[in-house]
Amino acid sequence: MAPPEGSPIAALGLLVQSHSASVSPTEIVVFLLLLLASAVVSGAEVALFSLRATDRETLAARGDHRSRRVISLLENPRRLLVTILLLNTLINVSAAILAALVTERVAEAMGLRPEIVFALEVVALTFTLLIVSEITPKLIASRYALTYSRRVAGILKIVSWPLYPVTTLLARMTTRIHGIYHNWNGDEKSDLLSSEDLRVMAEIGKDHGSLEEDEHGWIQSLLDFGDTTVRAIMVNRLDISALPITASLKEALELIRICGHSRLPLYKDHLDNIQGVVYAKDLLPYVNQPDAPIDWTHLMRPPIFVPLGRKLDDLLQDFQHRKTHLAIVVDEYGGTAGLVTLDDVLEEVVGEMEDEHDEVRDTLIIPLGNREYKVDARINLDDLNDAANISLPTDTYEFETLGGLIFHLAGDIPGPGYTAVHDRMEISVDEVENNRIRMVHIRIRAAPKESNE
């Protein structure tokens, strides 16, 4: 039974009929194909440019036609990137034009204002392209880069031929513009990537999933390596285990057993007068004669002295040329400020390296609950920021540790029980030994936004 003419149900039926008539099945199919093509091309960008050297070796070893196509595409990465970006732009613009045409007819059929319908269409299309054609395919492609690259290489190879004149022209133009820019800036090494270029590439690789978190960290550490000074990684003077020149062989062996170090600075009278470095392995012939007299000047190795501002890449070259693993760090007055080892330099890039002979490192910060911490005053302020979720302006400080901050606040040598408030921290000194702050109790106040909430 048909609904009465003029009823709401009849009006709704007419509206649906007019709306469906305004969109043909062909247009729907074409729009879906454009979405699919955009997804395939977006995934191809991530998959092809995230292939590692080992993946390329795998492709070369397979030698099938799909693998050869991938290798052929990667022989000219600049033109490949231009091709992919051009295809993606053409596909997305085509989808937007088609959606706009359909939206205009839908608005006329439904009697709605075109401005409102167009606004809704832009939001819906943007969201659809972002999810269907960008995020999802890139996540899949980054996880299965090798398989995805082999399957999509043939399509790109076919499509790239009609676009070859345009992509070649665009690739040459970008190369020329790149060279002109560097010539204007007086950069003779225009073909080399700068550190900022590498940082951006590392961030893109991390966001696309082609770089793991630890790989991204290694790249950042390598880029920061040349700007880091010895001051940032050295063992402080007060933490140096050193051997006096008057020590007996028995005392030296006992010190090596206690501290566990294979190299010890040898000093005369005081630590500012370093004479050389004693290697534990040089004492092995005398282990069975602990009471025998020994001349340290014949056993010691010549020391390396470096200033506090020595860059790590220069220090690494010093270690290579002098064939040693330890250097004494001196301040501007020539006094001993600390020491630095090859392990300290390498750990700055790859992180902490501990072997079976290393003792468990002391925990520098211990959470006590309710935003309270027991903290070793030796902790670096950047590490404290990360652990306690605060934002101390460490770049403006002339000191690097929590102990240095407390000395700065006190303006004197504080004793146990000293309290201070700085930024969001309530600081209380618990232990002081030989004018050196040992342990500190910290309470973190809530941020203003958190208090309002």
Steps between C-alpha positions, in 0.01 A plus 500: 500500500654831393524779756253787459614775269642798692576296814847524669584145392430581137709819521791302648471243220516771236806656672684166506414436136626844395819461707578156357427627152757778547782249560561235237656159580781583259597804704502295819723236339737763362524673839578171675764417237660842556511435876659162437756648260588773750549239771725287278719796400528631858603157622753471216675818615560362850580145389755590233684765699515293818683208337832439672829384354423143609163515322670610179747216531205263539340640185825465306538140618147408389551640151137456387324759287322663797824542691672643192220756463548618858875534451442687174266749666744566784786578258356851463341583838441868423296424186320218684397737777379761250300231317332380818417851620366599158281189479369551851418864428319419174299222663400704805406805288289277272321353801436850637361624166273198466378540857431871438294429187297234677453723803364781283235273348409355842456850641268596212301177532455540878432870485786583738734796496810407292736668749392269783518187286842597362633558853377157610647347183844653568505367857380153397740477205798618705428247772449222245823576312694528824385165638450293185769642271774621737523357851378143444699417182818659641476295818453182299777589254752582774439162663522297179731727300675230299184311398308821430782640286518188283125501438465870423818544293340370180208743527732795560722392212205497259347826623833683510560462124226748388617740770869462417543838321327691780673320788842531336447874450384547860790295636751711304332820616522397866867410454570836335310694769684307770836590343407868457390522863827360629703722268323806633583389854864437412475127568756317289377161617153531349479129425548403865217477747521734797445388856159669497406305185596178676299596809191565288547172313537314831180658634312406182634145520390473862151640427454264202620201699805427283731582795471339839516713815854389586620555141358850504677560832834383357471737206420793727790409728738484203384840378547647848833323545713772340344773714535319834796593718706297744342689790164331433625140533814509719536330837515774761825560688345385828401165347845421358675190634870592482827351625762703693856458377600395852263202504632149531416222258271345759308826540468536125360149460253563782383826339452325164302224672273751676433744214505242219674732252770375264672840476588731788646852488828525690552826691774661709406688819151597375254425221592815307844349434423196283820318400361224283255211473555154648349202317383206709632254242853638550485382862425138416869392507523629859182348643692225679736758649267752670767618746772556239611863444377653178596805293178649366683730257608195299153344493283804439382606154512866389168676567286704258376836626195663338311821587141507620379637167653225286241367252435126507583442133840664554552295817422181311772587249740561791428151633556350155828680435643446849364143523365547850160490670528758778558875515535743791271803478648827623332833576609847393755515782662168411348314796344155464126534438429135423578221259336353193533157341431352160202315648351834610532632144341192340218493754408851392394348166372150574390541862624329813722197442545269795681167508513223757772682694305822547325558827133591501483876458360700789147623450526878488129565554257290704126578487340513845144559385282812507747682271785461745846368415823408670769630266876470478643852463720376213199458271507702179225763493380384156455149641315649798267683262416174325462291816293751699307644202612860560650766273804658658666747256827308492630692195525816711691341788878505546480166684376158397412306816250530781788561742613796289146642505483476879840670541372774270183545703676491838790724402699302757572141598167375638473251784248223563153646545549786255178571310423705192226547244586524131261487208255225601746323730509502878859398579631362829864392546529169688870411488822702462846342506827697482323811370333289232123460483410132485126436531210740453126471562283665234127562485347614170219749524204466265510715188254795491275326244489187714410710807211668316366166385 
